[in-house]
Amino acid sequence: MCFFALSFNFNLSFLAWEQRKLEELAAFSKGIGYTKNDLVEKGIPLVLYGRLYTKYETIITEVNTFTKMKDKSVVSKGNEVVVPSSGETAKDISRASVIGAEGFILGGDLNIIQPKRELNSIFLALTISNGEQQKEIIKRAQGKSVVHLYNTDLKQVKLSYPIFNEQQKIGDFFKQLDNTIALHQRKLEALKLMKKGLLQQMFPKSEADIPKIRFADFDGKWEQRKLGDVFNERSERSADGELISVTINSGVIKASKLEKKDNSSFDKSNYKVVKKGDIAYNSMRMWQGASGYSSYNGILSPAYTVIYPIKNINAMFIAYIFKKNDMIQTFQRNSQGLTSDTWNLKFPSLSKIKIKIPTNEEQIKITNLLRKLEYTSTFHQNKIERLKKLKKAYLQTMFI
């Protein structure tokens, strides 16, 4: 994780940090009069106080909330630091963001701090949100069911800060780090959208025999088959093997990755065997997408169903079909039960469901493309997680 730190040249000074009350270093004001009821589809960008703890960013450069100008509206000039003046907990409101653009309307319940020349806006937002300053703000917040924080409280906060050049370098470092995280996040979202689009267009719709888009090497209609014609239910039972789980978001996964303990004190003799290449699904949550291809061997609770291919079929390809919205709706229609809590899709019912499949070669080609997208998505997700951990570590050590 050190690659990022090594690429940034700090050259920080070793001078002692100064300490003064925040009221000596900034001017204070408040946003006014805008709530969710004032939102419009198109208009002037509006920053609401809730954004700072529902979608926190160190620097706010764009928003997705808009409104119409009112009399006496407070409009940003850029570099203001805003702190929520109310929230559910003291920790919720002990955070600050920099308004990184001109022309944003600053809504009610926002404390606005305009730093003087000796104080860098990004540094101020970071130090309010971390270190001793945050602890002091948490202590000053008032209230029980709703917590309030006023400019009079912020003015009394004792701020520790280095020379301006060092503040700027610290601010630039975290800005660069945030930009790198945002870049990977945008790429991840684009890949998710691409995968969603391919799942819709590379598989035929219910009334069609061929997909909307296709690899150039393939033509001809896809064949309709019952799932029971190409899969059997795995019936082997065992108490030995690694415990496996099935989730909506991650599919088939090792229970240890979900921090579930493989407690040997309870009887697992009736657990179902899962083998690499099987498809496992949660019988009661299949209609929510709780299914997936297994990449490893293990054992699974008897509440789940395990199926394996018996014909020239690519199980991973079928696992992708199981994730399609129209297929999930089919699973829901075929689940038995009176309520969503009792719906159950056992193999006898699943086996009667019809799907459309191409040749094995086309199955493999489609599967390889979707897997490549998933590998790339995982790469960006891991990058984001590592960078966030790196940021957290620096925030814990760089502020007094």
N, C-alpha and C positions, 0 to 999 in steps of 0.2 A: 504493500500500500504506500510505500514511500516514493514511488515514481513521481507523484504530483508535487510533493514538497520539494524534491530535489530540482525540479524544473523551474522553481520560482526563486528568484534572488531577493532575499529580504534586505540584507545590509542594514539591519535595525540598530538603533543606538542603544547604549547601555546606561543612559541617563535615568535617574529615578523618576517615577511617575508622580505627577502633581495631583493633589486632591482639593477639590472645591465643591461648593454646593452648585447644583445644576442651574439655579436661578441666576448665578453670576455668569453663566456661559451661554445662555439662550433666552429667546423671547417665547412667550406662551400665548396660545389662543385656543379656540374650540371650533369644531365643525358645527353646522346647524341644520336642523329641520328636515332631514331626508330619511325615509324608511323604505321598507320593501314595497309599501303601497304606492310609492312614487316612481317605481320602475316602469320603463317603457322599452319597446323592442329596439328602437333606434333613437339616439340622442347623444347627450354629452356623457362621457365616462364618469361614473360615480363610485367612490370608495366608501363602502359601509363598514362599520366597526367590526361586524361579525367575520369579515374576511380574514382578519388578523389571527383568528384562532380556528377557522374552518379550512382556510387555504393559506397558511402562513408563508410569506416570502420576505426575505431580508429587503429586497428592492422590488417595489411594485411598478412595473412598466406598462402593463396592460390589464384591463379588467373586462368582465363580461356582463357588467351591470350598467345600465344607462338611464338617464332621466332628463327632465326639462329644467332649464334654468329658472330659479326663483329669485325674488328680491333678497338681497343681502347674502347670497350664496358665497361660500368660501371656495375659491378656485386656486388650485396649486400653481406655484411658480417653479416647482422642482426643488428637490433636496430637503423638503420638510420631513420631519420625523413624526410619525403618528403613533399614539398609544391608545388602546381602547379605554373608555371611561366606565364601562360596565361589562359584566359577564357573570358566568355561573360560579367560577372559582377565582381566587386570587391569582393562581398560576396562569389561568386563561388570559388574564389582562396584563400580566407582567411581561409583555413582549412588545417590540416596536418594529416598525417597517419604515423604510425610506420611500417617499413618493418620488419616483424616478422620472416623471414627465410633467410638463406644463399642461394646464387646461383640465385637470381632473377636479370635479366637485368633491369636496370632503364633507361627508355626511355627519349627522348628529352622533353623539356618544363617541367622538374622537377628540382626544387631547392632541393639540398640534404644537410641536416644538420646532422653533427655527434657530438652529445653532449659530453662534457668532463665529467670527473668522478663525478663532483658535481651535475650533471643534469641527471634526469631519463627520458628516451626516451618517455615513455607513458605520463608522466606528461607534458613534453614539447609539445607533439602533442595535448593534451587536452587543454592546456592553450593558444596555438596559435589559436585553433579553437573556443575559448570561452573567455569571459571576456574582460578586457581592451586591452589585446594584439591583439585580433581579430579586435577591433575597430581601433587600431593604424595601423594595416596592411591594413585595408580597406581604410584608409586615404592615405596611401603611394602608393597604386596601381595606375598605370598610364595608360591612354588611354581612348577611347570612345567606338567605335564599338567592339574593342578587347582590353581587359585590361591586362596589364603586371605587373609582380612582380619579382624583381630581388634580388639576394643574397645581393647586396649592400643595398637594402631596409630592408631586414630581419635583417641584422647585426645591424641596428640602433634601432631596436625595444627594448623598455625597458621592461625587463622581471622581474616580481615579482615571487619569489619562496621561499618555506620553506626549512628546512634542508632536506638532502637527504632521511632520513628514512621516513619522512612525505610524501615526493614526491612519494616514492615507495608504501607506503600504499594507497595513493590516486590512483595511477596507478593500483595497484592490485584490488582495489575495482571496478573500472570501467571495468577492464578486466573481472572480475568475473560476473559483470552485463551483459556485452556484450556476454559472453559465455552462460549465462542463456537465453538471448533473442535468440541467434543462435540455442540453443537446441530446444526451442519451435518452432522456424521457421522451422527447419528440420523435426520435427514431423508433423507440419502442412502440409508441402509439401508432405510428405510421405502419409498422409491421403487423400490429394487431388488426388494423383496418384492412390491410392487404389480405391477411389470412381470412378474415370474415367475408370479404368480397369473393375470394377464390372458393370458399365453401359454398357460396350461393351460386356461383357461375360455372364451376367445374363439375357439378353434379346436376343431373337432369331434374327439372321440376316435376311435380307429381303427375302432370298430364303429358309430359314429354318423354321421349326415348333416347334423346341425345342431349348433352350439356350445351350451354350457351357458348362457352369457350373451350378449346380443346388443343392438345398438342398436335402438331402438323402430321405426325406419323400415323395417326389413328382416325378411323371413320367407322361407320356402321352403328347400329342401334345397341344400346345397353340391354342386357338380358334381365328379365324380372325373375327373382327367386324368393322363396320363403326362407327365412333365417334358419328354420329347422332343416332345410335341405343342405345347408353348408356348415352348420355348427351343431355340436352335441354339448350336453351339459356334463361338466366334469364332476364325477361322483366320489373320487378318492377322498379319504379322510385321514388326518394325521395330527398328532400333537407336536411333531418335530418340524422345525423350520422357522425362518424369520417371519415375524408378524407383519402382515400387510394390511393397508387400509385403502379405502376408495373415497376420494373427495370430489366435490363439484369442480373446483378450480384446477387441481393438480392431477386428477385421474387416479390411477393406481400408484400408490406411493408406499415406501417403507414406513411403518408406524413410528420408528425411531426418529424419522425426520419431522414428524408431527409432535415429538416429545411425548409419545405414548409409551408407557412402560410395558415391556413384555413380561408381565407378572406370572411367574410359573406356579403360583399358589392356587390358581383356579384351573378347573378341568378344561383342557383344550383338545381332548381326545376326539371330539366331534368336529374339529375345525376342518374347513375345506382346503384341499391342496390347490395352490396356484402355480402354474408353470410359465416360464418365459414363452411368450407368443400367445398366451390366453387373453381373453377379454373378461374382466371382472366388473360387476356392477352392483350397486346398492339397490336391492329389489324394491325398497320403499321410496327411494329418491331418484330412480331412473328418469322420471319425468322432469327432474330438475337438472339433469346432466351429470349425475354421479356415476360415471362409468369410465373405463379406459383400458388401454393396452398394457399388459404387464411386461416389463423388461427384465424381470427376475423371478426366481422361484421363492415360494414361501407358503404361509398358511393364512387363511382368512376366516373371519367369524362365520358361523352357519347362517347368519342373517343375510349374507350376500350370495350372489349367483356367479358361477364361473363357467364360461363356455370356451370351446376350443374348435378350430376349423377342421373339417373332415374332407373337404374338396379342395380344388385348386383355387384357393381364396387367400387373399392377403389380409390377415387379421387386423393389422394396423390401419389398412384402408377402411375396413368396416368400422373400426373405432372412431375414425374421423366422421363417417356417416352418422354414427350415433350422437355426435355433438351438434349436428345441424338442427336448426330451430324447428323445421317441419318434422324431423324425425322425433325430436323430443315431444312435440305435440302428439305424434302417433303413439308414443309410449304412454303418454298421459291418458289418451282415449282407451288404451288397452289395459290399463292398470285396474285392478279390482279393489273395491272398497267404497265406503260411503262418503268419506271425507279425505282431504289431502293428507291427513295424518295416518290414514289406514290404507291408502293406495298401495297395491303390491303387484309387481310384474314378475311372476315366476317364469321359468323357462317354457312350460307348456303354452302359455299365452304369447311369450316372445317368439316362439318358433313359428307361429302362424303369420307373423308380420312379414309383409313383402318389401323387398328392396330391389333396386336396379344396380347391376354391376357390369363393368366392361371386361375386356380380356385381362388376364393376369398381368400382362406386360404394361397395360395402361394403368392398372391399379398401382403397380410399383412406381411408375413415373409420377403419378399424382401424389402418392405417398412421399416420395423423396423430395418433391418440391415443398410440400407442407412441413416436412421435418426440417428442411433447411431453414425455413422461416422461423420455426420454433427454436432451433439452435441459435440463430442470430438474435432472436428476442431474448433468450436466456442470457446470452453474452451481454446485452445492454442492461438487462435487469441486474445481473451480478455487478456490473460496473457501477450502476446507481447505488446499490447497497454498499459497496466498498467505499465509494466517495462520500456517502452520507456518514458512514462510520468514521472516516477520516476527518470529515468536518466536525463531527461531534467531539472527537478527541482533541482537535485544535481549540475548539470553543471552550473546552474544560481546562485547558492549560494556558491560553494566551491572554486571559482577562483576570485581573486582580479582583 
